[in-house]
Amino acid sequence: MKRILILYYSGVGCTKAVAKRIVQHLSSVFDTEFYSIEDLPNTFDPDHYDGYVIGYPVYHTAPPIRVLDFFRHIKPLPVKKPAFLLHTPLSASCAVFKQQAHT
């Protein structure tokens, strides 16, 4: 089974809520792992996955500094792999995401 890594950075919880919904849908088809960028295990090796979903909020048209630092510090992959980047706009309401998560 293919392994998918779902990473997120969430300031107030909106991006985390969206990432959790993605985990719910993908875990029925893929072996998924779900982590906050801030809480990655010390043994994190991006090469151990077949694909990635990385979510983060956008503040004033840019990702947060922590997300940019994460991308600057991960080692390059030896082989190209599929990745999906999602961003939640600053104007998104967490209440909408949480309400949909219960349906």
ZADO-1210 file (C-alpha; in nm, 4 decimals, padded with zeros to 6 digits):
<atoms>
<atom x="00.0000" y="00.0000" z="00.0000" code="MET" pos="1"/>
<atom x="00.1310" y="00.3450" z="-00.0866" code="LYS" pos="2"/>
<atom x="00.2344" y="00.5707" z="00.2006" code="ARG" pos="3"/>
<atom x="00.1116" y="00.9295" z="00.2087" code="ILE" pos="4"/>
<atom x="00.2469" y="01.1889" z="00.4492" code="LEU" pos="5"/>
<atom x="00.0071" y="01.4645" z="00.5480" code="ILE" pos="6"/>
<atom x="00.1791" y="01.7617" z="00.7099" code="LEU" pos="7"/>
<atom x="00.0216" y="02.0811" z="00.8256" code="TYR" pos="8"/>
<atom x="00.0943" y="02.4037" z="01.0051" code="TYR" pos="9"/>
<atom x="-00.2076" y="02.5664" z="01.1639" code="SER" pos="10"/>
<atom x="-00.2157" y="02.8934" z="01.3499" code="GLY" pos="11"/>
<atom x="-00.5724" y="02.8788" z="01.4875" code="VAL" pos="12"/>
<atom x="-00.6878" y="02.5338" z="01.3787" code="GLY" pos="13"/>
<atom x="-00.8481" y="02.5849" z="01.0363" code="CYS" pos="14"/>
<atom x="-00.5707" y="02.4191" z="00.8381" code="THR" pos="15"/>
<atom x="-00.5558" y="02.1323" z="01.0871" code="LYS" pos="16"/>
<atom x="-00.9309" y="02.0757" z="01.0427" code="ALA" pos="17"/>
<atom x="-00.8935" y="02.0583" z="00.6640" code="VAL" pos="18"/>
<atom x="-00.5915" y="01.8273" z="00.6943" code="ALA" pos="19"/>
<atom x="-00.7885" y="01.5924" z="00.9227" code="LYS" pos="20"/>
<atom x="-01.0645" y="01.5684" z="00.6598" code="ARG" pos="21"/>
<atom x="-00.8052" y="01.4778" z="00.3991" code="ILE" pos="22"/>
<atom x="-00.6684" y="01.2080" z="00.6305" code="VAL" pos="23"/>
<atom x="-01.0208" y="01.0657" z="00.6718" code="GLN" pos="24"/>
<atom x="-01.0631" y="01.0344" z="00.2966" code="HIS" pos="25"/>
<atom x="-00.7158" y="00.9142" z="00.2022" code="LEU" pos="26"/>
<atom x="-00.6702" y="00.6629" z="00.4849" code="SER" pos="27"/>
<atom x="-00.9257" y="00.4288" z="00.3283" code="SER" pos="28"/>
<atom x="-00.7030" y="00.3948" z="00.0220" code="VAL" pos="29"/>
<atom x="-00.3501" y="00.4760" z="00.1438" code="PHE" pos="30"/>
<atom x="-00.1335" y="00.4171" z="00.4476" code="ASP" pos="31"/>
<atom x="-00.1369" y="00.7730" z="00.5851" code="THR" pos="32"/>
<atom x="00.0679" y="00.9494" z="00.8489" code="GLU" pos="33"/>
<atom x="-00.0428" y="01.2853" z="00.9880" code="PHE" pos="34"/>
<atom x="00.1855" y="01.5359" z="01.1624" code="TYR" pos="35"/>
<atom x="00.2112" y="01.9014" z="01.2449" code="SER" pos="36"/>
<atom x="00.5260" y="02.0467" z="01.0890" code="ILE" pos="37"/>
<atom x="00.6199" y="02.1567" z="01.4401" code="GLU" pos="38"/>
<atom x="00.5868" y="01.8048" z="01.5866" code="ASP" pos="39"/>
<atom x="00.7677" y="01.5877" z="01.3346" code="LEU" pos="40"/>
<atom x="00.9551" y="01.2974" z="01.4923" code="PRO" pos="41"/>
<atom x="01.3351" y="01.3176" z="01.5029" code="ASN" pos="42"/>
<atom x="01.3444" y="01.0174" z="01.2700" code="THR" pos="43"/>
<atom x="01.1504" y="01.2029" z="00.9963" code="PHE" pos="44"/>
<atom x="01.2759" y="01.1060" z="00.6513" code="ASP" pos="45"/>
<atom x="01.0670" y="01.2418" z="00.3621" code="PRO" pos="46"/>
<atom x="01.2026" y="00.9746" z="00.1285" code="ASP" pos="47"/>
<atom x="01.0004" y="00.7038" z="00.3095" code="HIS" pos="48"/>
<atom x="00.6724" y="00.8217" z="00.1545" code="TYR" pos="49"/>
<atom x="00.5177" y="00.7853" z="-00.1891" code="ASP" pos="50"/>
<atom x="00.3348" y="01.1185" z="-00.1843" code="GLY" pos="51"/>
<atom x="00.2684" y="01.4250" z="00.0263" code="TYR" pos="52"/>
<atom x="-00.0047" y="01.6667" z="00.1250" code="VAL" pos="53"/>
<atom x="00.1246" y="01.9807" z="00.2943" code="ILE" pos="54"/>
<atom x="-00.1174" y="02.2360" z="00.4299" code="GLY" pos="55"/>
<atom x="-00.0622" y="02.5808" z="00.5732" code="TYR" pos="56"/>
<atom x="-00.2442" y="02.9117" z="00.6138" code="PRO" pos="57"/>
<atom x="-00.1598" y="03.2103" z="00.3985" code="VAL" pos="58"/>
<atom x="-00.0979" y="03.5391" z="00.5733" code="TYR" pos="59"/>
<atom x="-00.0828" y="03.8486" z="00.3527" code="HIS" pos="60"/>
<atom x="-00.0191" y="03.6385" z="00.0368" code="THR" pos="61"/>
<atom x="00.2677" y="03.4350" z="00.1894" code="ALA" pos="62"/>
<atom x="00.3135" y="03.1172" z="00.3926" code="PRO" pos="63"/>
<atom x="00.4144" y="03.1575" z="00.7583" code="PRO" pos="64"/>
<atom x="00.7874" y="03.1793" z="00.8348" code="ILE" pos="65"/>
<atom x="00.7775" y="02.8363" z="01.0067" code="ARG" pos="66"/>
<atom x="00.6554" y="02.6762" z="00.6844" code="VAL" pos="67"/>
<atom x="00.9211" y="02.8507" z="00.4755" code="LEU" pos="68"/>
<atom x="01.1877" y="02.7392" z="00.7246" code="ASP" pos="69"/>
<atom x="01.0577" y="02.3814" z="00.7037" code="PHE" pos="70"/>
<atom x="01.0964" y="02.3809" z="00.3237" code="PHE" pos="71"/>
<atom x="01.4433" y="02.5347" z="00.3489" code="ARG" pos="72"/>
<atom x="01.5660" y="02.2656" z="00.5892" code="HIS" pos="73"/>
<atom x="01.4306" y="01.9395" z="00.4487" code="ILE" pos="74"/>
<atom x="01.6703" y="01.7410" z="00.2386" code="LYS" pos="75"/>
<atom x="01.6000" y="01.7152" z="-00.1350" code="PRO" pos="76"/>
<atom x="01.4349" y="01.3937" z="-00.2462" code="LEU" pos="77"/>
<atom x="01.6442" y="01.1670" z="-00.4686" code="PRO" pos="78"/>
<atom x="01.3361" y="01.0893" z="-00.6819" code="VAL" pos="79"/>
<atom x="01.0443" y="01.3138" z="-00.7773" code="LYS" pos="80"/>
<atom x="00.7227" y="01.2257" z="-00.5941" code="LYS" pos="81"/>
<atom x="00.3705" y="01.3688" z="-00.6121" code="PRO" pos="82"/>
<atom x="00.2853" y="01.6459" z="-00.3695" code="ALA" pos="83"/>
<atom x="-00.0268" y="01.8484" z="-00.3110" code="PHE" pos="84"/>
<atom x="00.0009" y="02.1855" z="-00.1373" code="LEU" pos="85"/>
<atom x="-00.3097" y="02.3296" z="00.0167" code="LEU" pos="86"/>
<atom x="-00.3501" y="02.6620" z="00.1814" code="HIS" pos="87"/>
<atom x="-00.6270" y="02.8083" z="00.3879" code="THR" pos="88"/>
<atom x="-00.6867" y="03.1805" z="00.3495" code="PRO" pos="89"/>
<atom x="-00.6687" y="03.4089" z="00.6487" code="LEU" pos="90"/>
<atom x="-01.0349" y="03.4960" z="00.5971" code="SER" pos="91"/>
<atom x="-01.1510" y="03.1320" z="00.6339" code="ALA" pos="92"/>
<atom x="-01.3818" y="03.0572" z="00.9216" code="SER" pos="93"/>
<atom x="-01.2785" y="02.7632" z="01.1388" code="CYS" pos="94"/>
<atom x="-01.6420" y="02.7150" z="01.2331" code="ALA" pos="95"/>
<atom x="-01.7211" y="02.6207" z="00.8717" code="VAL" pos="96"/>
<atom x="-01.4476" y="02.3569" z="00.8619" code="PHE" pos="97"/>
<atom x="-01.5402" y="02.2117" z="01.2025" code="LYS" pos="98"/>
<atom x="-01.9093" y="02.1979" z="01.1147" code="GLN" pos="99"/>
<atom x="-01.8376" y="02.0109" z="00.7906" code="GLN" pos="100"/>
<atom x="-01.6080" y="01.7693" z="00.9718" code="ALA" pos="101"/>
<atom x="-01.9056" y="01.6445" z="01.1770" code="HIS" pos="102"/>
<atom x="-02.1234" y="01.5670" z="00.8726" code="THR" pos="103"/>
</atoms>
